[in-house]
Amino acid sequence: MSRTILVTGGAGFIGSHLCQALIDRGDGVVCLDNFSTGDRANIAHLLDNKNFSVLVQDVAEPITVEVDEIYNLACPASPVHYQRDPVQTTRTCVLGAISVLELARKLGVPVLQASTSEIYGDPEVHPQIETYVGHVNPIGPRACYDEGKRCAETLFFDYHRQYDTKIKIARIFNTYGPNMAPDDGRVVSNFIVQALSGNPLTIHGTGSQTRSFCYVDDTVAALIALMDTPKGVTGPINIGNPEEHTVRGIAEMIVAAIASSSSLDLRPLPEDDPRRRRPDINLALTVLNWSPTISLNEGLARTIDYFRGEGAPARKDASAF
């Protein structure tokens, strides 16, 4: 049965892939984005599809649209972007959550919150399990995002308890793949862009800190699987790849894959940067019957092809909206 689905932040990295996946399965999609960090080119190829429409709007403003489901992905998600205007980031997290929750409450439809592994902060529990309440600095430079997302989760559960709103919460760990912005400061995109240009790869600290990288198609499949669960399944559920790698190891993999001459440039570690990051995905395995299927080697190859211009879809002029 075809549904009409609202995807806020639908022109962003993960959001654009989610829009494509929902269109591919026959749903109608309304993409809401104010293009503060989303890229019109990410969705330009969908504009001719009769099941796709774009609503240019700030998610923090009241939303008026008739839909059957809501995915809330609207928020700057990389430190470069969310620290550029931290007040706006917090506003997007908190008022954006209220906006989509009010719409879901009014329509009586389920709403999924794209939360983040950053709610765990610099974790003292490893790997991170959903019952862990986190170790976050509420006044640090990352707090606009970390605490903004934590407050959004609070709002989702309060709406669920107070108004019986149908909620789903996904805690997304590091995700990578095509449609990443080359200047977003994320590890994989940074390293690929630097290696392709032959510039030194910027590593903060010694590079011994760890991350777990999930290819975007796997992340999107998990989000859809979570939305499709019965009403009683609220989450939060960790979405990510439990394979743990050091940042330095990722840099070396990318240099080798590109056959680049780039060296490694060690810089000071930013304040509150997590030392270790790895999801416990047992809940996703049991509740969603989901686990990642795309290996890091394969995912990096696809992402490198994208940044080389070999893996990008044909893109039409996006100036019309």
Buried (B, 14 or more C-beta within 10 A) or exposed (E): EEBBBBBBBBBBBBBBBBBBBBBEEEBBBBBBBBEBBBBBBBBBBBBEBEBBBBBEBBBBEEBEBEBBBBBBBBBBBBBBBBBEBBEBBBBBBBBBBBBBBBBBBEBEBBBBBBBBBBBBBBBEBBBBBBEBEBEBBEEBBBBBBBBBBBBBBEBBBEBBEEEEBBBBBBBBBBBBBBBBBEEBBBBBBBBBBBBBEEBEBBBBBEBEBBBBBBBBBBBBBBBBBBBEBEEEBBBBBBBBBBEBBBBBBBBBBBBEBBEBEBEBEBEEBEEBBBEBBBBBBBBBEEBBEBBBEBEBEEBBEBBBEBBEEEBBBEEEEBEEB
